[in-house]
């Protein structure tokens, strides 16, 4: 890298090895129901940059699944088509954009944590549903036939069926400023207003299915960009 090596590029985002093989029984809520399950953790710790290309590709295709939880413990899942992985303030970050009109917005404001989950193409129908209906009125986990599973470091769950997971704690947030956005973006993304809030989440854990690279290889190719 020009100007010196990014000090975070070699950091392995990891968790307590004693929890890596098997996690204890954990309880969390989804749409008013308490889920309690004992998980077999068949997922391996990764560097946050290991699946950068695949994560970006899937985000631009069907979208990724952003999971949040409110102060009441209820989890919500939403499809996102815009975001970025990078290094800011010497920390690994996942940046996500959420409009104030979205149910997810209030969840993020109450609990400053989230997970980002990378689905395979065979989950396209469920991913589409999660980007079409609101968690205010729907149990999207149930309707999309997705399984919430306890995270390692944060309160919101991951989506078990996904193959790569990023757990994040919010470091900073700011609102998109209309006067600072070029007209082409205003016309394309903000014709109705509802300007995004931008959340900078420090990646505190990153892990994937052992065969994630092989399974994601089928996702190569250009498809229409998802819209948040």
C-alpha positions as CSV (number, residue, x, y, z in Angstrom):
1,X,0.0,0.0,0.0
2,X,1.4,3.4,-0.9
3,X,2.3,5.5,2.1
4,X,2.9,2.5,4.3
5,X,1.0,-0.7,5.3
6,X,-2.4,-0.4,6.9
7,X,-1.8,-1.6,10.4
8,X,-5.2,-3.2,10.5
9,X,-4.8,-5.3,7.4
10,X,-3.0,-8.1,9.3
11,X,-5.3,-8.1,12.3
12,X,-7.2,-11.3,12.8
13,X,-10.6,-10.5,14.3
14,X,-11.0,-13.3,16.7
15,X,-12.9,-14.5,19.7
16,X,-12.2,-16.7,22.7
17,X,-11.0,-20.0,21.3
18,X,-12.9,-21.9,24.0
19,X,-16.1,-20.6,22.3
20,X,-15.0,-21.4,18.8
21,X,-15.9,-25.1,18.8
22,X,-19.2,-24.8,20.6
23,X,-21.2,-22.0,22.0
24,X,-23.3,-22.3,25.2
25,X,-27.0,-22.1,25.2
26,X,-28.0,-18.4,24.6
27,X,-31.3,-16.6,24.6
28,X,-32.4,-13.8,22.3
29,X,-35.7,-12.4,21.0
30,X,-37.2,-12.3,17.5
31,X,-40.5,-10.5,17.0
32,X,-41.8,-11.1,20.5
33,X,-40.6,-14.7,20.8
34,X,-37.7,-15.8,22.9
35,X,-35.3,-18.1,21.0
36,X,-33.1,-20.4,23.0
37,X,-30.7,-22.7,21.2
38,X,-27.4,-24.4,21.7
39,X,-25.3,-23.9,18.7
40,X,-22.7,-25.9,17.0
41,X,-20.2,-23.3,15.7
42,X,-19.1,-24.8,12.4
43,X,-17.8,-21.3,11.4
44,X,-14.2,-20.3,11.4
45,X,-12.6,-17.0,12.4
46,X,-11.4,-14.9,9.4
47,X,-9.6,-11.6,8.7
48,X,-12.1,-8.9,8.0
49,X,-10.5,-8.5,4.6
50,X,-10.6,-12.1,3.5
51,X,-14.0,-12.0,1.8
52,X,-13.9,-8.3,0.8
53,X,-14.4,-9.0,-2.9
54,X,-17.1,-11.6,-2.4
55,X,-19.0,-9.5,0.2
56,X,-19.0,-6.5,-2.2
57,X,-20.1,-8.6,-5.1
58,X,-23.0,-10.1,-3.2
59,X,-24.0,-6.6,-1.9
60,X,-24.2,-5.4,-5.5
61,X,-26.2,-8.4,-6.5
62,X,-29.0,-9.6,-4.2
63,X,-27.8,-7.5,-1.2
64,X,-26.6,-8.4,2.3
65,X,-28.6,-8.9,5.4
66,X,-28.2,-6.3,8.2
67,X,-29.5,-7.6,11.6
68,X,-30.2,-5.2,14.5
69,X,-32.0,-5.5,17.8
70,X,-33.9,-3.0,19.8
71,X,-33.7,-2.2,23.5
72,X,-36.6,-4.7,23.9
73,X,-34.4,-7.5,22.6
74,X,-36.4,-8.0,19.4
75,X,-34.3,-8.6,16.4
76,X,-34.9,-7.3,12.9
77,X,-33.4,-8.2,9.5
78,X,-33.1,-5.8,6.6
79,X,-31.6,-6.1,3.1
80,X,-28.9,-3.5,2.2
81,X,-27.4,-2.8,-1.2
82,X,-25.0,0.0,-0.2
83,X,-22.1,-0.2,2.3
84,X,-18.3,-0.4,2.6
85,X,-15.6,-2.3,4.4
86,X,-12.4,-0.4,5.2
87,X,-10.1,0.9,7.8
88,X,-10.8,4.2,9.7
89,X,-9.1,5.5,12.8
90,X,-6.8,2.4,12.6
91,X,-9.8,0.1,13.1
92,X,-11.6,-2.3,10.8
93,X,-15.0,-0.9,10.0
94,X,-18.2,-1.8,8.1
95,X,-20.1,1.2,7.0
96,X,-23.9,0.9,6.5
97,X,-26.5,3.4,5.4
98,X,-30.0,3.4,6.9
99,X,-32.9,5.8,6.2
100,X,-34.8,7.3,9.2
101,X,-38.1,5.8,7.8
102,X,-36.8,2.3,8.2
103,X,-37.6,0.2,11.2
104,X,-33.9,-0.7,11.4
105,X,-33.1,2.9,12.1
106,X,-34.8,2.9,15.5
107,X,-33.1,-0.4,16.4
108,X,-29.6,1.1,15.7
109,X,-30.4,4.2,17.7
110,X,-31.4,2.1,20.7
111,X,-28.7,-0.6,20.5
112,X,-25.5,0.5,18.8
113,X,-24.6,-2.9,17.4
114,X,-25.4,-4.8,14.3
115,X,-24.3,-7.8,12.2
116,X,-23.9,-8.0,8.4
117,X,-24.4,-11.4,6.8
118,X,-23.5,-12.5,3.4
119,X,-26.1,-14.8,1.7
120,X,-25.7,-17.2,-1.2
121,X,-27.9,-16.8,-4.3
122,X,-30.2,-19.6,-3.1
123,X,-31.4,-17.2,-0.4
124,X,-32.4,-14.6,-3.0
125,X,-36.2,-14.9,-2.4
126,X,-35.7,-14.4,1.4
127,X,-33.3,-11.5,0.8
128,X,-35.8,-9.9,-1.5
129,X,-38.6,-10.2,1.1
130,X,-36.4,-8.7,3.8
131,X,-35.9,-5.7,1.6
132,X,-39.6,-5.4,0.7
133,X,-41.6,-5.5,3.9
134,X,-41.1,-3.7,7.3
135,X,-40.2,-5.4,10.5
136,X,-42.8,-3.2,12.2
137,X,-45.5,-5.4,10.7
138,X,-43.8,-8.6,9.7
139,X,-41.7,-11.3,11.4
140,X,-39.2,-11.3,8.5
141,X,-37.0,-14.1,10.0
142,X,-40.0,-16.5,10.0
143,X,-41.5,-15.3,6.6
144,X,-38.1,-15.5,4.9
145,X,-37.4,-18.9,6.5
146,X,-34.2,-17.6,8.0
147,X,-32.7,-18.7,11.3
148,X,-31.4,-16.2,13.9
149,X,-28.3,-17.6,15.7
150,X,-26.5,-16.1,18.7
151,X,-23.6,-13.8,17.8
152,X,-20.2,-14.1,19.5
153,X,-19.6,-10.5,20.6
154,X,-22.7,-8.4,20.0
155,X,-26.4,-8.6,21.0
156,X,-28.1,-8.8,17.5
157,X,-28.0,-12.3,16.1
158,X,-26.4,-13.5,12.9
159,X,-28.3,-15.2,10.1
160,X,-27.3,-18.9,10.3
161,X,-27.9,-19.7,6.6
162,X,-25.5,-17.0,5.5
163,X,-21.8,-18.0,4.9
164,X,-19.9,-14.9,6.1
165,X,-20.6,-12.8,9.1
166,X,-19.4,-9.4,10.5
167,X,-20.3,-8.3,14.0
168,X,-20.0,-4.6,14.6
169,X,-20.3,-1.9,17.3
170,X,-21.0,1.6,16.2
171,X,-18.1,4.0,16.5
172,X,-19.6,7.0,14.8
173,X,-22.7,8.1,12.9
174,X,-23.6,11.1,10.7
175,X,-26.3,12.1,8.4
176,X,-26.1,12.6,4.7
177,X,-26.0,16.4,4.1
178,X,-28.2,17.4,1.1
179,X,-26.1,20.4,0.2
180,X,-22.9,18.3,0.1
181,X,-24.3,15.7,-2.3
182,X,-23.9,16.0,-6.1
183,X,-27.2,16.6,-8.0
184,X,-27.0,13.3,-9.8
185,X,-27.1,11.4,-6.5
186,X,-29.8,13.6,-5.1
187,X,-31.9,12.9,-8.2
188,X,-31.2,9.1,-8.2
189,X,-31.3,8.3,-4.5
190,X,-33.1,11.1,-2.7
191,X,-36.0,12.2,-4.9
192,X,-38.3,11.7,-1.9
193,X,-35.9,13.0,0.7
194,X,-35.4,10.5,3.6
195,X,-31.7,11.0,3.7
196,X,-29.6,8.2,5.1
197,X,-27.8,8.1,8.4
198,X,-24.4,6.6,7.9
199,X,-23.2,4.2,10.7
200,X,-19.5,3.4,11.1
201,X,-19.4,0.0,12.8
202,X,-16.1,-1.4,14.2
203,X,-15.8,-5.0,13.2
204,X,-15.3,-6.9,16.5
205,X,-15.7,-10.4,15.1
206,X,-15.6,-11.9,11.6
207,X,-16.1,-15.5,10.7
208,X,-17.4,-17.7,7.9
209,X,-18.4,-21.2,6.9
210,X,-15.4,-23.4,6.3
211,X,-16.5,-23.9,2.7
212,X,-17.6,-20.3,2.1
213,X,-15.0,-19.6,-0.6
214,X,-16.1,-22.5,-2.6
215,X,-19.8,-21.8,-2.2
216,X,-19.4,-18.1,-3.0
217,X,-17.5,-18.8,-6.2
218,X,-20.8,-19.5,-7.9
219,X,-21.8,-15.9,-7.1
220,X,-19.3,-14.4,-9.5
221,X,-20.7,-12.3,-12.3
222,X,-22.5,-9.0,-12.7
223,X,-26.1,-8.6,-11.7
224,X,-28.2,-5.4,-11.2
225,X,-27.2,-3.4,-8.2
226,X,-29.4,-3.8,-5.1
227,X,-31.0,-0.6,-3.7
228,X,-31.5,0.1,0.0
